[in-house]
Amino acid sequence: MPDCQLDEGVSQGEAKLKCNLFLARLDTG
C-alpha cells in the first residue's frame, strides 16, 4: 500500500483531503 504523499501540482489541502478519504476507505474496508 502506497503511503499518502503530496503530489506535485496538488495543493496540500487537496492532497490531505484525498489522503483522508483514502484512509477512510481502508478503515471501513
C-alpha positions in Angstrom: 0.0 0.0 0.0 1.5 3.4 -1.0 1.7 6.0 1.7 -0.2 9.2 1.4 2.2 11.6 -0.2 1.8 15.1 -1.7 1.8 15.1 -5.4 3.4 17.8 -7.4 0.9 20.4 -8.7 -1.6 19.4 -6.0 -2.3 21.8 -3.1 -1.5 20.4 0.4 -5.2 20.8 1.4 -6.5 18.8 -1.5 -3.8 16.1 -1.1 -4.7 15.8 2.6 -8.4 15.6 1.8 -7.7 12.8 -0.7 -5.5 11.1 1.8 -8.2 11.2 4.5 -10.7 9.7 2.1 -8.3 7.0 1.1 -7.6 6.1 4.8 -11.3 6.2 5.5 -11.9 3.6 2.8 -9.2 1.4 4.2 -10.7 1.8 7.7 -14.2 0.9 6.6 -13.0 -1.9 4.4 
